[in-house]
Structure formats: structure tokens, C-alpha cells
């Protein structure tokens, strides 16, 4: 797994509020904990906790170890936060510091944050170069890999429109059902959400669309943000 894939897996794992809660518990604990300990602390069913632990372990954020007592039966499985979790914690602190610095700009950091997002989109240049003509699919794939849990919403066609001169199809809306940066975004939306807007606009431009016509609407619901596209984006369902 390369570094980009690893970051995408970690972002996807941390898109869940419950998983972030489990990870924070393990990071704050001086001792290794088993699934029952975690379930008692976060007040979730142990089956749900085991699922979240598997997701965090698969993303390389936590480690497991078997504790043998010398008696018969299955060993007790204990979990601890791994180095990648500490790395992400440091990055979180860094992002907070950078957001605070950018927020001192006259525009609250929006312009520089958008440019940072556009620079981020350049890391996907090779992938996007081979994705022309696929409509919104390449954008949705990247957002999914980064942990935004995107869901495309195709506008309903007006059945009363003139069949001989049908109205042009409206571009799709992409609902973002999760965000691995949500905690940071709530504290500094002008910076964090602008970085995401720059990322999306950079991808749109790489796919041959007008970046200025791309809009990100953060927190249209408690756990929902929306990407609104304009122009000739295809409205076919995504993979």
C-alpha cells in the first residue's frame, strides 16, 4: 500500500464519529483495552465495538495483542493505539495551528485555503488524466477514498417538459455523508471547508469543467455537506 492509499484508508476509518471516539479512548488510555472495556467506556454494544476496532486496525491506526494467562481457552485480545494514530493526532494539532494562522488573513484564510486545496488536487493528476468523459464518477471515487462517503443525487427529470425540445439535464448533486475532518471543520469552517472546496475545484478543472461553477455547501444538515456542480457533468449513476 502506498502512502496515498494509506492516508485514504485512515481518512475513511475516521469518517465515523463512533470510530473516532474509540480511537480517542485508546489513545488516552495508559493500558491496553479489550473490546469489552471499550464497549463499557463508549457505551456501544460489544458487537458494534468489535466492528469499529476491525476498521481501525485495518487502517493501521490501532494494534492488537493476545494476552495469555496460562489457562485454557482463548487468549484475551487487547488493543492499543498505533504510531499512525499518534501521527494523525500530530497532524490534527498542526492543522489547528495552520487554520488559526490563516484565519488571521483579511478574508479569514479562505483564498489561501482554496489554493492549498487546488494544490492537493494535483496529487490526483495522473488518475484524472485517464478519467475524462466519465462525468462525476472520478470526483466521487476520490471523495470516497478520502472518507467523505459521497452519494450522488441525480436531479429528477421534468416529465412535463416538451419532448421535442427537452430541457438540458441538470448536473448532479453530491451529498457528503461523512467527513474525516469534521471536528476541525466545525472549529474553522472558513479554512478547512475552503481547502475541500479547492480540492473539488481542482479536480473539476482537471476533468475539463469550470471550477468556478463548483460549489461546496458545508453543514446543510448536522452530518451532511453538499457539492453542487454546474455545466455539462453527466448525470449517470456512479459505480
N, C-alpha and C positions, 0 to 999 in steps of 0.2 A: 504494500500500500504506500503510495507516495504522500508527500506532506499535504497536498491539496485535498486528497481523499480523506486523510486522517482528520483534517480540520472540519470537513463536511460532515463526517460521522459524529464528531463531538458536538457540532452545532445542532445536528438533528436530535441527538440524545438530550441535549439541554433545552430543546424547544418545549419540553414538558415541565410545567411548574412542579409537579409531584417529583419528577426525577431530580430537579434542581434542589428540592427540599431534602431528598435522600442523600444527595451528594454533599450538601452543606452539613448535614448531620455527621457523615463520616469524616469530613474534613475537620470538624470541630471536636470530634471525639479523640481522647487520648488513647483509647483502647480500640482494638478491632471489635466489630459487632457482627452478630449473625442476623439472619432475616427476621427472627422473632424480636430481637432487640430493636431493629429498625422499625418494624411494624408498630411496636408499642410507642415509640417516640414520635412517629409521624402520623399515628392514628389512621393507618390504612390496613386493609386486610392483608394477611401474610402472602396470599397468592399474588395479589397486586404488587406487593413489595418485591417478591421474587422476580416478577417480570421486569420491574424497573431496574433491579440490580443486574439482571442479564443484559439489558440495554446499555447500562453504564459500563459494564465490563467489556461488552463488545466494542464500545467506542474507546476503550483503553483508559477510561477515567478512574476505574477502581480495580483493585486486585483481590483475589480470593486466596485463602489458605485453609488447609484442613488441619484441625487440631485434634490429635489422637490422645485419648485418655488412658489407653492401655486396656480398656474393657472391650467387650464385643459390641458390635453394632456399627452403624455408620459414624464416621467422624463428624465433629461439629464444623460447619463451614463458616469461616469468619471473613469479613470484608473490611478493607481499608482503602482510603483514597490513594490513588497512584500519582506519580510525578506529573502526568499530563493535567490532572485536576489542579495541582499547585501552579502549573504553568498558566492554565486558564484563569486562575484566581489573580495571578500577577497581571495578566493581560486586562482583566476586568478593572483592576486598580489603575492600570495605565490608561485605559480608555476613559475612565472617570477624570483622570488628571488632564488628558488631552481635551476632553469635552469642556472642562472648566476653563482651560486656556482659550479655546476657540470661542467660547461664549462671551469672551471679553471684546470680540470684534463688534463693530457698529451694527452689523446685521445679526448678531447672536451666533456667528460662526457658520451660517447657512452656506455662503458662497464657497468657502474653503472646504466645508464638509462635502458638498456636492462634487467638487473637483477630486477629493480623495476617493469618493465612490466611483467616479469615472476612471480613475487610475486603477482601482481594484478590478473593474470590468476587463481591463486589458489582460489580466491573467487568464481569461477565457477566450482570448482571441483565436487561437488555433481551433478550438472546438467550434466556435461560432462561424468561422470561415467555411466550414463544411456543412453548415445548417441553414443556408439561405433557402428560402422558399418553403420552410416548414411552419410558417406562421408564428404563433406564440409558443409553440412546443419547446424550442431551445431555452427561452426565458423561463418557462415553467420548470423545465428539468433542472436548471441551475438553482432556482429558488428552492426547489425540493431538496436538492443535495445540501444546501446550506441550512436546512432545518426550518424553513418558513411554512411548510405544509400547505403549498398552494393548491387552490381548487378553482378551475376555470369556470366561469359563468357565461354562457353564450346567450346574448340577448334574444328574446322571443321575437320571431318574425311577425309583422303585422299582416294577418290573414286578409284584411280588408283592402290591402294595397292593390293598385292596378296591376293585373297580371302582365299586361303588355309593357308597362313601364314600372317595374318594381323598384321600391326604394333601395338604395345601397345598403348592404349589410352593415350593421353597427359593429364596431370592434368589440372583442370580449373584455370582460372584467375579470381580474384575478383576485380572488379572496385569499388573504394570507391568514390561515387559521392558527398559526403559531409564530413565534419569533424567539430565536435564541438570545437576542439582545434586548428583550422586552423590559427587563428591570432597568437597564441603562437608558433605554428609550423613554421610560416614564420620567426619569430624573432629568434627562437632557434631550427632549424630542427634537429641538431645533438643530442639534448636531447629529445625533445618532440616526434619526429618520432621514435627514438630508444626505447622509452617507449612503443609505439604502436607495434613496431616490437617484443619486449619482450613479450608483451601480446599475440600476434598472435602465436609466437613460443611456449609459454607455453600451449596455447590451443591445438596446433598441437601435442605436446608431450603427453598431457593428452588423446588425441584421438588415440594414438599409431603410430604417424608419426614422421619422423625425423625432429626435429625442425631446425637443421642447413640448411636443404634444403628449408626452407621457407624464402621468400624474400619480403620486402616491398619497393616499388619504389615510393617515395614521389614526388608530383608535376610533374607528367608526362604530365599534362596539367594544365592550370590555376586553375581549380577547380577539378582536378582528381588525385587520387593516386591509385596504384595498388598493390594487394597482389598476388604474384606468388608462387604457390605450386609446390612441386616435389614429386615423388613417386606414390603410388597407391591410390591417392584420387579418389573417384568415381566422374564421370562427369555428373551424373543425375541432371536434373534441381532442383532448390531449391523450397521450399514451396512458 
